[in-house]
Amino acid sequence: MSLEVQIQEVNAHLSIKAVGQYSLANLHDLFTRLKDESENRADRGVILDITEVAGAIPVLDMLVLGEYCSKYWKQAFKVAIITPVGGLNRFFENGARNRGVQIAVVPNQGAAMEWLK
């Protein structure tokens, strides 16, 4: 079952909210859509809110997702991911950042906006 996704252009960034059940395939699809939407709209900053994606993300999946981001996301845009406890964490963030992705895992909208500045 795929995630429900809402996309809005807000000021100088793209805001994406996902709702549904976690699976590796669902986040792969979401990350691909984020890339496509950002490129199509020429947005340089993206806030991805996955606070309503249910389920814990296994550590191995975080590694796989970090590697995926580094292969398919351009370094030309920044992504702030708002995540709940048990969601993506610094392990994922560091894995992606060490491979050149401009990314931050943050706890709320305010922190995401601040990081995108």
N, C-alpha and C positions, 0 to 999 in steps of 0.2 A: 504494500500500500504506500503510495507516495505522499509527500508532505504537501499541505496546502500552503501556498506562497502568496503574499501580498507585496506589491512593489510600488513605491512612490518616489518621485523626484522631490527632494526637499532642499531648498536653497542650492548649495554647491555640492551636494552629495546625493547618492542613491540610497534609499532606505528599503531594506528587504526584511520581512518578518515571515518566519516559517512556523507551522503548527503541525503536530502529528507525532508519530512513533519513530524513534531512532532506528535506523539500520545503516550500515556502511553504504549500501547502494543509494539510500535516500540522500545522505550527505554528499556523496559523489555527484548525484544529479543536481542537488542544490548548488554546489560549488561550481558546476559547469554552467548552470543558469546564471549565477552571479557574474561569472566571467562574460557570458554572452550579453547580458543586459548592460553591464558596465561598458563594454566595447560599443554596443549599438547606440548608447546614449552619450558616449564620450565623457562619462563621469570619471573623475580621478579619485574620488573617495566613496567608500561604500560602508554603510552600517548594516550588519547582518545580525538580526535578533533571533536567537534560537532558544530563548527562555521557555518557550512552549513546546519544545521538542522533548517528548517523554522518553526516559530510559537512560541508563548510564552508558557511557562510551568507553569500551575497553581500551587499555593503554596501547595495545598493538594497533587498533584502529586509528588511534591518534597519530601514530607514526606513519601509517599508510596515508592518512588524510593530509598530513604535513608534506609528505613527498608529492602527493597529487597536486597540491596547491603550487608547489615550487615548479612543477613541470608545465602547468597549464595557465597559471595566472601571470599576467604581465607584471613586471616590476614597476610599471608606470602608474599603477593605482594602489591606493592604501585601503586596507580593510580592517575595520574594528568589529569584532564579533562579541556580542553580548550573550553570555552563556550562564546557565544556572549551575549550582553546585552539582558535581557529578557529570557535568558536560565537558566541553573542551577545556583544556587547562594550559599551564605554562609549558608542559612537555610538548604539546602540539605546537604552541606558539614558537618555542625555541627551535623545534625541528624545521618549521617553515622559514623562520627568520634566518637560520644558519644556511639556508639554501637560497637566500636573496629575496624572500617575499616580505613586503611591507605590511605587517600584520600585528594586531594586538588583541588579546583576549581580555575583555573588560567585564565588570560586574553590572554596569547600568548605562543608560542612555547618555547621562552627563559625562561620564568617563569616555565614552565613545566619541562624543562631539569634541571634547578637549583633545583627544589623541589625533583626530583628523585635522586639527588646525595646523 
